[in-house]
Amino acid sequence: MINRKLSAPLAPRSSSWELTSDALFPHHTDDVSSSHIYEVEFEDSYMDVDESIFTSWTGARRLDGSNYHGPIYNMGTSTLYTGPRACSCSICSATTAPEHRSN
């Protein structure tokens, strides 16, 4: 007979986004310096948002005060968004479907 130590059960999750966000964006609760400032452009100014909004925003985004270019995910999932985007740079266009690219 093999004895295996079972780990404690995971804390209950309130949404499917929490399940996917753990895989996409590991939470570092023991190190305050690892937290980020997520901002999105809305009506000509930037506003602070949480990472779930940040990762699904199709407009301009800033991470820790610097412009951010990268993949966008469908809200609450780990599925890449391939629709139209505000930014047409090569980094952002890499995950955009050809019919939605501006170049």
N, C-alpha and C positions, 0 to 999 in steps of 0.2 A: 504494500500500500504506500502510495506517495503522499506525503503531507505537503500541502501548499498553503502558504499564508495568503489569505484574501485581503485585498486592500479595502479601505473604507469606501462605501458607496459614494458616488459623486453627488454633490448638492443638486437639488432639483433645479431645472431650468424653466424660466417663465416663457420662453419663446424659442422658435427654431433658429432665430438670429444668434442667440447666445451660444447655441451649439456650434454654428459655423464660425462665429467670430473667434471662439477659442482656438480653432484650428488656423484661422487666417492671421489673427493678431493676438498672440499670447499675452496674457495680462501679467505684468510684473508688479505685484503688490508690495514686494519687499524693497523695491528701489524706486524712490520718488523721482530721481533724476531721469528715469527711463520713460516718464510720461510725456506725451506729445501734445502740442497745441494744434488742433485741427480747425481750419478756417475755410469757408466757402464764400465766393463772391455772390452777393445778392443785392440787387438794386444799387449798383455802383459803390458798394462798400462791403467789407469783409466782416463776417460774423463767426463766432465760435460755435462749433457743432461737435457732436460726439463722432466716434469713428464709424458708426454705422451709416450716418448721413454722408460723411466724408468719402467713404469708399464707393458710394453709389451716386455721387454728384457728377453731373455731366458738364458743368461749367468750370470756371476757374477755381483752383484749390491752392491753399498754402499749407505747408507742414512746417511747424516751428518757425513761421515767419518767412519762409522761402517758397517761391513758386514750386508747385509739385506737378509733375507729368508722370502718368503711369496708368495702370489698368483701372477700369471701373467694373464693379460687380453689381449684378441685379440685387436690389434691396433685400436684405435678409438671407442671401444665399452666397455660395462660393462659385456661382456661375458667372463667367465673364459677360459683361454687357458689350454688344457689338454694334449698337445703334449709333446715331449721329452724336457728335461731341462739339463743344464750343472751340476746343483747341485743335488745330490741324497740324501740329508738329509731328515729326516722324515717330517719336516715342508714343504719343497718344494714338496716332493713326495705326500703329502696329496691331492693336486689338480691335480696330474698327472694321466692320465688314466693307468690302470694296465699294458697294453701292452707296455707302454713306460717307466716303472719304471726299474731302473737298479738292484734293489734288489728284 
